[in-house]
Amino acid sequence: MAISSLGYIGITAHDPRQWLDLCTRDLGMMPARALPGESWGVPGDPADPGPKSAGCGVGPDGSVFLKMDEWQWRVAVHPADGAPGLAYLGFDADTKQGFEDLLSTLEAKGVDVEKCDGSQAAKRSVRELARLSDPAGNALEIFWGPTIDRKFISPHGHEFITGKLGFGHLNLFVSQLEACYDFYTEVLGFRLSDYLIIDADAGLSANFLHCNPRHHTVALTRVGDVRGVHHIMFQMENLDQVGKALTRVVKAGWTITSTLGRHVNDRMLSFYFRGPSGFDIEIGCEGLLLDDSWTPNQFCEGDVWGHEGLTPEAIAEMASELERRG
């Protein structure tokens, strides 16, 4: 499979510093030690002060870059020109050969792909970069060769489950469900993990897709003609870390949209809250890992226990909010 993981995500927000505060103070991430494209200085020279940003994680335009493991950054938050939401998704092709093979496949299938120059790749802290869009209009990026600095220190001692599994997962609202499903599976090489029929008569369903052992990296959900993000998920090492994050999130005043619970399909033990950009953030642990013996299936219930508030009605209401915001 050409895509190995979801490497990074770009988000827009009216105040990116809200994300900085949330992710460092409440979730245990840290600001990027250097901004994308910024010089790291001279390695091993004690007289060299290092990156000019001094690890603040905030760029000249107000963009915020957040670190959650050995990668230079995983989450970027840019100032919003309009309604906040998803700016781009960065998918890792793992190697130069994988990158070139995927670009050839995309071009052969008639997908419009822009291969970026070195300065554009540097803005994502990667070796090579290409841009395209999925059928719903979401901006996607393909890359290989991320910058690794191996000096993540969580202010709360947390560890995130990342590595070859990518930074986490996200659930997208898409109106062109069939076209998007075909694109992610037949073009990008994702495989179906399982699916949920919400309302067969209305054509509402959710499809969970994987590109590595993580149960799903992308979920595609159709609720009317809405395009946007339902939630993004960050996975922590254990329940204690999730519980401590929940305590801090509640204390900070973020709205809990789903109580602690365990999903049926990916077995994630998690809670959800409404983030600064209007979509939900899921914090969980113990997610299911798939192997080659896994076969796709339909599951009929959403949760083993808990997750009060995560209902079809609540999901539809979020979709309506996105539609109203434009």
C-alpha positions as CSV (number, residue, x, y, z in Angstrom):
1,M,0.0,0.0,0.0
2,A,1.5,3.4,-1.0
3,I,0.1,5.3,1.9
4,S,1.5,4.2,5.3
5,S,-0.2,6.6,7.7
6,L,-1.8,10.0,8.3
7,G,1.3,11.9,9.1
8,Y,0.0,15.4,10.0
9,I,-3.1,17.6,10.0
10,G,-3.6,21.2,9.2
11,I,-6.5,23.0,10.9
12,T,-7.8,26.6,10.8
13,A,-9.1,28.5,13.8
14,H,-10.0,32.1,14.6
15,D,-7.5,32.0,17.4
16,P,-4.7,29.4,16.9
17,R,-3.4,30.1,20.3
18,Q,-6.5,28.4,21.8
19,W,-5.2,25.2,20.2
20,L,-1.8,25.8,21.7
21,D,-3.2,26.3,25.1
22,L,-5.5,23.3,24.8
23,C,-3.0,20.9,23.4
24,T,-0.2,21.8,25.8
25,R,-2.0,22.6,29.0
26,D,-4.8,20.1,28.8
27,L,-3.7,17.3,26.4
28,G,0.0,17.1,27.1
29,M,1.5,18.0,23.7
30,M,4.3,20.5,23.4
31,P,5.1,23.4,21.0
32,A,7.2,22.4,18.0
33,R,10.9,23.0,18.8
34,A,11.4,24.6,15.4
35,L,9.0,26.0,12.9
36,P,8.7,24.3,9.5
37,G,11.5,25.5,7.2
38,E,13.4,27.1,10.1
39,S,17.1,26.5,10.5
40,W,18.0,24.1,13.4
41,G,21.4,25.8,13.8
42,V,24.7,24.0,13.9
43,P,24.4,20.5,15.5
44,G,26.7,19.9,18.4
45,D,27.8,23.6,18.7
46,P,27.1,24.7,22.3
47,A,27.5,28.4,21.2
48,D,24.7,28.1,18.6
49,P,21.3,29.2,20.1
50,G,19.4,26.9,17.7
51,P,16.0,27.8,16.1
52,K,15.1,31.4,16.3
53,S,11.6,30.6,17.4
54,A,13.1,29.1,20.5
55,G,10.5,26.4,20.8
56,C,7.5,28.7,21.1
57,G,5.7,26.8,18.3
58,V,4.1,30.1,16.9
59,G,5.0,31.3,13.4
60,P,5.2,34.9,12.2
61,D,1.6,34.7,10.8
62,G,0.2,33.4,14.1
63,S,0.2,29.7,12.9
64,V,0.7,27.2,15.7
65,F,2.7,23.9,15.3
66,L,2.3,21.2,17.9
67,K,4.5,18.2,18.6
68,M,3.3,14.9,20.1
69,D,6.1,12.5,19.4
70,E,9.5,12.3,17.7
71,W,8.3,14.1,14.5
72,Q,9.0,17.8,14.3
73,W,5.3,18.5,14.4
74,R,2.0,16.7,13.8
75,V,-0.7,19.3,14.2
76,A,-0.6,22.8,12.5
77,V,-3.3,25.4,13.2
78,H,-3.5,28.4,10.9
79,P,-5.5,31.6,11.2
80,A,-8.9,31.2,9.6
81,D,-10.0,33.5,6.8
82,G,-13.6,32.3,7.1
83,A,-15.3,29.5,9.0
84,P,-12.7,27.4,10.8
85,G,-12.2,23.7,10.0
86,L,-9.9,21.4,8.1
87,A,-7.1,23.0,6.1
88,Y,-5.3,19.8,4.8
89,L,-4.4,16.2,5.6
90,G,-0.8,14.9,5.1
91,F,-0.5,11.3,4.1
92,D,2.9,9.6,4.4
93,A,4.0,7.5,1.4
94,D,6.9,6.2,3.5
95,T,9.6,6.2,0.8
96,K,10.6,8.1,-2.4
97,Q,9.6,5.0,-4.4
98,G,6.2,4.8,-2.7
99,F,5.8,8.6,-3.3
100,E,6.6,8.3,-7.0
101,D,4.5,5.2,-7.5
102,L,1.5,6.8,-5.9
103,L,1.8,10.0,-8.0
104,S,2.0,7.8,-11.1
105,T,-1.2,5.9,-10.0
106,L,-3.0,9.2,-9.4
107,E,-2.0,10.6,-12.7
108,A,-3.0,7.4,-14.5
109,K,-6.4,7.6,-12.9
110,G,-6.9,11.2,-14.0
111,V,-6.4,12.8,-10.6
112,D,-5.1,16.4,-10.8
113,V,-1.8,16.4,-8.7
114,E,0.6,19.3,-8.1
115,K,4.1,18.2,-7.3
116,C,5.5,21.0,-5.0
117,D,8.9,22.5,-5.0
118,G,11.5,22.3,-2.3
119,S,10.4,25.4,-0.5
120,Q,6.8,24.2,-0.2
121,A,8.0,20.8,1.1
122,A,10.1,22.7,3.7
123,K,6.9,24.4,4.9
124,R,5.7,20.9,5.9
125,S,9.1,19.7,7.2
126,V,9.2,16.9,4.6
127,R,11.6,15.9,1.8
128,E,9.0,15.9,-1.1
129,L,5.4,17.0,-1.3
130,A,2.5,16.8,-3.7
131,R,-1.0,18.3,-3.4
132,L,-4.5,17.1,-4.6
133,S,-8.1,17.0,-3.5
134,D,-10.5,14.3,-2.7
135,P,-14.0,14.2,-4.4
136,A,-15.5,16.1,-1.5
137,G,-13.0,19.0,-2.0
138,N,-10.8,18.2,1.0
139,A,-7.2,19.3,0.5
140,L,-4.8,16.3,0.7
141,E,-1.0,16.2,0.7
142,I,1.2,13.2,-0.1
143,F,4.8,13.3,1.2
144,W,7.8,11.3,2.3
145,G,10.8,12.0,4.5
146,P,9.5,13.9,7.6
147,T,11.9,15.8,9.9
148,I,12.6,13.8,13.1
149,D,14.0,15.5,16.2
150,R,13.3,12.9,18.9
151,K,13.0,15.3,21.8
152,F,9.3,15.2,22.7
153,I,8.7,16.0,26.4
154,S,5.1,16.1,27.5
155,P,4.3,18.6,30.2
156,H,2.1,15.9,31.8
157,G,4.3,12.9,31.1
158,H,1.9,11.6,28.5
159,E,2.8,9.4,25.5
160,F,0.7,9.3,22.4
161,I,0.3,6.2,20.2
162,T,1.7,7.3,16.9
163,G,4.8,6.0,15.0
164,K,3.8,3.9,12.0
165,L,0.2,4.2,13.0
166,G,0.2,7.9,12.2
167,F,-0.9,10.7,14.6
168,G,-4.5,9.3,15.0
169,H,-7.7,9.3,13.0
170,L,-10.5,11.6,11.8
171,N,-14.1,11.3,10.8
172,L,-15.1,13.3,7.8
173,F,-18.6,14.4,6.7
174,V,-18.8,13.9,2.9
175,S,-21.9,14.3,0.7
176,Q,-20.3,12.4,-2.2
177,L,-19.9,9.2,-0.2
178,E,-19.7,6.7,-3.0
179,A,-17.1,8.8,-4.9
180,C,-15.1,9.4,-1.8
181,Y,-15.2,5.8,-0.8
182,D,-14.0,4.7,-4.3
183,F,-11.3,7.4,-4.2
184,Y,-9.8,6.4,-0.8
185,T,-10.0,2.7,-1.5
186,E,-9.4,2.3,-5.2
187,V,-7.0,5.2,-5.7
188,L,-5.2,5.8,-2.4
189,G,-5.3,2.1,-1.4
190,F,-7.2,2.3,1.9
191,R,-9.1,-0.8,3.0
192,L,-12.5,-1.1,4.6
193,S,-12.5,-2.1,8.2
194,D,-16.2,-2.0,8.9
195,Y,-19.3,0.1,8.3
196,L,-22.5,1.3,10.0
197,I,-25.8,1.8,8.3
198,I,-27.4,4.8,10.0
199,D,-30.5,5.3,7.9
200,A,-30.7,3.1,4.7
201,D,-33.7,5.0,3.3
202,A,-31.9,8.3,3.6
203,G,-28.6,6.9,2.4
204,L,-26.8,7.7,5.7
205,S,-23.9,5.5,6.6
206,A,-20.4,5.5,8.0
207,N,-17.4,3.7,6.5
208,F,-14.2,3.1,8.5
209,L,-11.0,2.8,6.5
210,H,-7.5,1.7,7.4
211,C,-4.1,2.0,5.8
212,N,-2.1,0.3,8.6
213,P,-2.9,-1.8,11.7
214,R,-4.8,1.1,13.3
215,H,-8.5,0.1,13.0
216,H,-9.3,3.2,11.0
217,T,-7.3,6.3,9.9
218,V,-10.2,7.9,8.0
219,A,-13.9,7.5,8.5
220,L,-16.4,8.7,5.8
221,T,-19.8,9.7,7.0
222,R,-22.7,11.0,5.0
223,V,-25.2,13.3,6.7
224,G,-27.0,15.2,3.9
225,D,-24.9,17.5,1.8
226,V,-22.5,18.6,4.5
227,R,-18.7,18.6,4.1
228,G,-16.4,19.0,7.2
229,V,-14.9,17.2,10.2
230,H,-16.9,15.4,12.8
231,H,-13.9,14.7,15.0
232,I,-10.2,14.0,15.2
233,M,-8.7,11.5,17.6
234,F,-5.5,11.5,19.6
235,Q,-4.7,8.2,21.3
236,M,-2.9,8.1,24.6
237,E,-0.9,5.2,26.1
238,N,-3.4,4.1,28.9
239,L,-6.6,4.9,30.7
240,D,-4.9,6.9,33.5
241,Q,-3.6,9.3,30.9
242,V,-7.0,9.6,29.3
243,G,-8.7,10.1,32.7
244,K,-6.2,12.8,33.6
245,A,-6.8,14.6,30.3
246,L,-10.5,14.4,30.9
247,T,-10.1,16.0,34.3
248,R,-8.1,18.8,32.8
249,V,-10.5,19.3,29.9
250,V,-13.5,19.6,32.2
251,K,-11.6,21.9,34.6
252,A,-10.7,24.2,31.6
253,G,-14.4,24.5,30.7
254,W,-14.4,22.7,27.3
255,T,-17.8,21.2,26.5
256,I,-18.0,17.4,26.8
257,T,-20.0,16.1,23.9
258,S,-19.7,12.4,24.8
259,T,-18.9,10.9,28.1
260,L,-16.3,8.2,28.7
261,G,-17.1,5.0,26.9
262,R,-15.9,2.1,24.7
263,H,-16.8,1.8,21.0
264,V,-17.9,-1.6,19.6
265,N,-15.9,-1.5,16.4
266,D,-12.4,-0.1,17.2
267,R,-12.7,-0.9,20.9
268,M,-11.4,2.6,21.7
269,L,-12.0,3.7,25.3
270,S,-12.5,7.5,25.0
271,F,-14.4,10.7,25.5
272,Y,-15.2,13.6,23.1
273,F,-15.3,17.3,23.6
274,R,-15.9,20.3,21.3
275,G,-12.7,21.9,20.3
276,P,-11.7,25.5,19.3
277,S,-12.5,25.0,15.6
278,G,-16.1,23.8,16.1
279,F,-15.5,20.0,15.6
280,D,-15.1,17.4,18.2
281,I,-11.8,16.0,19.6
282,E,-11.7,12.4,20.8
283,I,-9.2,11.3,23.4
284,G,-8.8,7.6,23.8
285,C,-6.7,4.5,24.5
286,E,-6.7,0.7,23.8
287,G,-7.7,1.0,20.1
288,L,-8.0,-2.2,18.1
289,L,-5.1,-3.2,15.8
290,L,-5.9,-5.2,12.7
291,D,-3.9,-7.9,10.9
292,D,-4.1,-9.5,7.5
293,S,-6.8,-11.9,8.7
294,W,-9.3,-9.1,9.3
295,T,-12.4,-9.1,7.1
296,P,-14.8,-6.1,6.7
297,N,-18.1,-6.3,8.5
298,Q,-21.2,-4.3,9.4
299,F,-21.6,-3.5,13.1
300,C,-25.0,-2.8,14.5
301,E,-24.3,-0.9,17.8
302,G,-22.1,2.0,18.4
303,D,-20.8,1.3,21.9
304,V,-20.1,-1.4,24.5
305,W,-20.9,1.1,27.2
306,G,-20.9,4.9,27.9
307,H,-20.4,7.6,25.2
308,E,-23.6,9.3,26.3
309,G,-24.3,12.1,24.0
310,L,-22.8,10.4,20.9
311,T,-26.1,9.8,19.1
312,P,-27.3,10.0,15.5
313,E,-29.3,13.1,16.5
314,A,-26.2,14.8,17.9
315,I,-24.1,13.9,14.8
316,A,-26.9,15.3,12.6
317,E,-27.0,18.5,14.7
318,M,-23.3,19.0,14.3
319,A,-23.7,18.5,10.5
320,S,-26.4,21.2,10.6
321,E,-24.1,23.5,12.5
322,L,-21.4,23.1,9.8
323,E,-23.9,23.7,7.1
324,R,-25.0,26.9,8.8
325,R,-21.4,28.1,9.2
326,G,-20.8,27.5,5.5
